[in-house]
Amino acid sequence: MFRGLLCGMTTPDFDVIIVGAGLSGIGAAYHLQARCPDKSYAILEGREAIGGTWDLFRYPGIRSDSDMHTLGYDFKPWKARKAIADGSSILSYVRETAAENGIDRHIRFNSLVQEASWDSEAAVWTLTILDRTTGQTSDLTCRMLHMCAGYYSYEGGYKPDFPGENSFAGRVIHPQAWPEDLDYAGKKVVVIGSGATAVTLVPEMAKTAAHVTMLQRSPTYIVSRPAEDRIALGLRKILPEKLAYGLTRWKNTLLQMLFFRMARRRPDKVKDRIIGMAREELGEGHDIETHFTPDYNPWDQRLCLVPDGDLFTALRDGDATITTDTIETFTETGIKLSSGQELEADIVVSATGLQLEFMGGAVLKVDGARIDPASLHGYRGIMFTNVPNLVVTFGYTNASWTLKADLIAKYVTRLLKHMDKTGAVEVRPIPESDPGDAPWLDFSSGYVTRALHKLPRQGTSAPWKLNQNYIQDIFEIRHAPLDDGVLQYRRAGDPYFSDKHADAAAAIAAE
């Protein structure tokens, strides 16, 4: 039944290794060192800079599509006036957080984790790390591994093979690899896509381009919101900074949840209202039915936010247009559509989405056996069936990412303290019964559906169901019992779990 006994404890290089120095990783480090100051840790960052998404993407107009009172950290108030912030401001915020808390001293840059391998006998993770400056690999060990590598590949976005693309005389670029030398002033630009990136690019490029056309295969729900939160600015004038920030954070969180709930319960009413707002923004002369009326319900895909209605302004002023059609072929001078219409272009931007990736693309092994992520079920959206001492941060799809990231980071510290108190060296979630089966994400966006076969699954009931509800997660994550019968712990000297983990768990529970 058992593979063996723990013969001798291996002292790891670090108690905890955090992978990723973006918004989640820096936040995880803050909570770890604040709540578990005795724990040694390192942050491994595959690139050469802090910031993750906010350092990687350099396209014009890059900004948040969530307000910074909820996308910001719970421990560090967002001080800028704009709640819908530009990328450089968010990057400065993340870097400032790292510097003022000494977190930047723990980061190892250009350190790409290629493999994470758990050894039950030693009770450690061994990470195989590629030094991207030298091309050499090395190993680091840790007791707890916290993956904050995000949810998409940093190596490149999704780009379809367009017919005839090689015949196009202009430039075709993807926003994830924006060239520094691109001059689009006075040029005709076609942006392919209708998601958050496209609706950001179009009004920004339209400021200097000759004309920008947003070419979409199908419409997206687009909602205008003020870039500045007047209530937040008012509260800051009369209340202490942290209190004002906390109240605004709760206000916006509750509004997000209320809107999502209404969209689920009364989708037709919410749909009519969103489309009606687009009609009010654009006025007469715009084909709302064709270009702004999706064939799915709100929040079946993520809504697109445009601060101060900048996209609608560009459309009203004639600096940009929307065309809803499919591509027949590229031509030398642009794109020919299935309808026969031709769009002239000097530059084509393929804002066609991301490529989702689990654990930053690292190979996952447990006791020498390679683990297929699609074979796993998520526990509270944090850990995974039979995988020990591994926590993965994955935020909300219907609210700000950091709301969930902060909850997970605090959960890790509670778990570490509990393991210290009980003398445990290992913890893994083991189902007592069939958890049920459902896709990891209930989302119809193309970037999600393309990758579901590579992602873990979720169950159909707690604690295996992935919630998209912050208040519910406060109870199921922040206040979750750490001895719930699902989490199985192993102390130094205890038998370690076999490949048939359930049998081992039952034996330990019966002692």
C-alpha positions, -999 to 999 in steps of 0.1 A, spaced: 0 0 0 28 24 9 58 32 -12 80 35 19 88 55 49 102 90 53 138 81 58 152 115 66 141 150 61 157 171 34 163 207 43 151 227 12 167 258 -1 136 278 7 104 272 27 84 287 0 91 295 -37 67 319 -54 67 317 -92 60 350 -109 68 386 -100 36 402 -113 6 415 -95 -2 382 -78 34 372 -70 43 405 -53 11 403 -33 17 367 -23 52 377 -10 38 406 10 13 384 28 39 357 34 65 379 50 39 398 70 22 368 84 49 342 84 81 362 89 101 331 99 96 315 64 124 319 39 112 325 3 123 334 -32 104 347 -62 113 332 -96 105 354 -125 110 342 -160 115 376 -175 139 404 -166 114 427 -148 87 430 -122 52 435 -133 40 405 -153 12 415 -176 18 452 -169 54 450 -180 49 426 -209 22 444 -228 34 477 -245 6 484 -270 -9 518 -272 -35 526 -245 -28 495 -224 -50 499 -193 -70 479 -167 -104 467 -175 -112 466 -137 -112 494 -113 -80 498 -93 -98 499 -60 -105 462 -65 -76 453 -88 -52 469 -63 -40 452 -32 -61 451 -1 -31 464 20 -20 492 -3 -45 519 -12 -46 531 -48 -38 568 -47 -41 579 -83 -72 598 -94 -81 574 -123 -97 542 -111 -95 528 -147 -57 531 -149 -32 530 -177 -7 502 -177 24 523 -168 6 535 -136 -3 500 -126 33 489 -133 46 517 -110 22 506 -83 34 470 -84 71 480 -85 65 505 -56 49 477 -35 79 454 -41 105 481 -33 89 496 -2 85 461 14 119 448 4 102 421 -18 124 430 -48 155 417 -29 139 382 -30 134 381 -68 156 360 -92 150 374 -127 153 355 -160 146 323 -140 121 303 -160 107 272 -142 106 244 -167 97 215 -143 83 211 -108 89 177 -93 77 165 -59 96 139 -40 76 123 -12 106 107 5 124 140 8 91 160 11 103 187 -12 97 202 -46 126 204 -69 123 231 -96 143 229 -128 151 264 -137 164 278 -170 186 309 -167 175 328 -197 206 349 -197 231 320 -199 209 291 -212 221 270 -183 197 250 -160 199 245 -123 177 232 -94 161 248 -64 141 231 -37 113 242 -15 87 228 8 57 248 -5 53 259 -41 30 289 -48 24 294 -85 16 330 -94 25 327 -131 -9 339 -144 -31 320 -168 -16 326 -203 16 320 -222 41 348 -221 58 334 -252 31 346 -276 -6 352 -281 -31 334 -303 -29 343 -339 -49 324 -366 -34 316 -400 -51 341 -422 -55 332 -459 -32 352 -481 -14 369 -453 20 366 -470 7 387 -499 0 417 -476 25 445 -483 20 461 -448 28 450 -413 8 424 -393 15 425 -356 1 409 -324 -4 432 -294 15 408 -271 46 415 -293 42 452 -300 72 466 -319 88 497 -304 94 512 -339 58 510 -351 47 544 -365 10 544 -373 5 582 -375 -13 589 -408 -17 552 -416 -48 531 -423 -51 505 -395 -73 475 -392 -76 459 -357 -89 423 -359 -109 415 -328 -135 428 -304 -122 420 -270 -106 441 -243 -74 447 -263 -92 457 -294 -115 482 -277 -84 497 -260 -63 499 -292 -89 514 -315 -96 548 -297 -59 553 -288 -46 546 -323 -74 567 -338 -59 598 -322 -31 599 -349 -39 572 -375 -56 582 -407 -84 558 -398 -89 527 -377 -113 499 -385 -122 474 -358 -130 442 -377 -150 418 -356 -164 384 -364 -192 389 -339 -201 417 -314 -191 420 -278 -209 437 -249 -192 471 -245 -199 492 -214 -188 528 -207 -176 538 -173 -161 569 -159 -123 567 -156 -125 585 -122 -146 572 -93 -162 604 -79 -174 586 -47 -139 573 -41 -124 608 -46 -150 623 -23 -143 597 5 -106 604 3 -113 641 12 -131 633 44 -118 600 56 -84 585 64 -68 570 33 -71 533 43 -107 536 54 -117 555 22 -99 528 1 -115 500 20 -150 514 17 -145 520 -20 -132 485 -25 -163 470 -9 -186 494 -28 -171 483 -61 -169 447 -52 -206 446 -43 -216 465 -74 -197 440 -95 -214 411 -78 -248 426 -81 -244 433 -118 -231 397 -124 -260 383 -104 -286 403 -124 -270 392 -157 -274 356 -146 -309 360 -133 -323 384 -159 -301 382 -189 -326 396 -214 -331 427 -192 -294 433 -187 -287 427 -224 -313 453 -234 -298 478 -210 -262 474 -222 -273 476 -259 -295 506 -250 -265 524 -234 -245 519 -266 -274 533 -286 -274 564 -263 -237 568 -267 -236 566 -305 -269 583 -314 -284 579 -349 -265 566 -379 -249 535 -363 -260 499 -368 -264 488 -332 -281 455 -341 -252 444 -363 -222 457 -344 -233 459 -307 -258 430 -302 -240 397 -293 -258 364 -297 -249 353 -262 -259 365 -228 -239 390 -207 -211 374 -188 -211 343 -209 -180 361 -220 -162 390 -202 -177 424 -209 -155 451 -224 -150 483 -204 -143 516 -221 -134 545 -198 -153 577 -204 -168 561 -235 -135 567 -255 -144 541 -281 -178 555 -287 -163 590 -291 -139 577 -318 -168 561 -336 -190 592 -333 -162 615 -346 -155 593 -376 -119 585 -366 -128 548 -363 -155 524 -376 -166 489 -368 -171 463 -394 -187 429 -385 -177 403 -411 -153 374 -416 -121 374 -435 -119 357 -469 -83 366 -476 -56 392 -471 -46 411 -502 -16 432 -511 -34 463 -499 -56 451 -471 -83 425 -463 -111 412 -485 -141 401 -465 -166 374 -471 -192 400 -480 -169 412 -508 -160 444 -491 -123 453 -490 -106 471 -462 -75 491 -471 -47 489 -445 -11 498 -440 -11 480 -407 -31 451 -394 -32 444 -357 -43 408 -348 -59 414 -314 -71 378 -315 -65 368 -279 -42 349 -256 -31 313 -253 -40 299 -219 -14 280 -200 -14 261 -166 15 268 -142 34 289 -167 39 259 -189 60 240 -164 60 202 -164 44 188 -132 56 156 -117 48 137 -85 72 110 -74 86 107 -109 52 105 -127 42 132 -150 9 147 -142 -16 158 -169 -33 190 -156 -65 179 -173 -66 149 -150 -68 171 -118 -97 186 -100 -93 219 -82 -98 221 -44 -114 255 -35 -99 267 -68 -65 267 -50 -50 232 -47 -54 201 -68 -63 164 -62 -34 144 -48 -8 170 -56 11 179 -24 22 214 -12 11 232 -43 -10 263 -45 -20 280 -77 -34 315 -79 -62 319 -104 -84 350 -101 -120 357 -110 -133 360 -145 -163 382 -135 -144 405 -111 -109 418 -103 -82 392 -103 -66 405 -71 -97 400 -50 -91 362 -53 -53 365 -53 -53 382 -19 -76 355 -4 -54 328 -17 -22 344 -4 -37 346 31 -49 311 29 -13 299 22 -1 316 53 -28 300 74 -20 266 59 17 270 66 10 280 103 -13 250 107 14 226 93 40 240 116 16 236 146 9 200 137 43 191 125 31 183 90 56 184 61 30 176 35 -6 184 27 -27 173 -3 -64 173 -10 -78 138 -15 -114 133 -25 -135 113 -1 -159 106 -30 -164 115 -66 -162 153 -67 -182 155 -99 -169 169 -132 -172 203 -149 -149 225 -170 -125 247 -150 -141 278 -165 -178 283 -175 -169 308 -202 -176 308 -239 -147 331 -250 -125 317 -277 -93 319 -257 -110 297 -230 -127 271 -252 -94 266 -271 -76 256 -239 -101 238 -218 -86 204 -227 -53 215 -212 -67 228 -179 -77 211 -147 -114 204 -140 -137 215 -112 -163 195 -93 -200 201 -89 -201 209 -52 -179 223 -24 -150 222 -19 -143 212 -55 -165 238 -72 -147 270 -85 -167 299 -71 -170 332 -90 -183 349 -59 -160 370 -36 -183 369 -5 -188 332 -8 -150 327 -11 -144 348 21 -162 319 39 -148 291 18 -112 303 16 -105 329 43 -125 310 70 -122 275 55 -114 248 81 -80 233 76 -90 199 90 -120 193 67 -114 156 60 -103 164 25 -69 179 32 -46 151 43 -15 158 62 17 138 67 42 144 95 79 137 94 83 99 100 48 90 88 43 67 59 40 86 27 12 83 3 12 56 -24 3 61 -60 -31 50 -49 -35 80 -26 -70 73 -14 -60 40 2 -31 57 21 -54 85 32 -79 61 46 -53 42 65 -39 73 81 -74 86 90 -81 52 107 -51 55 130 
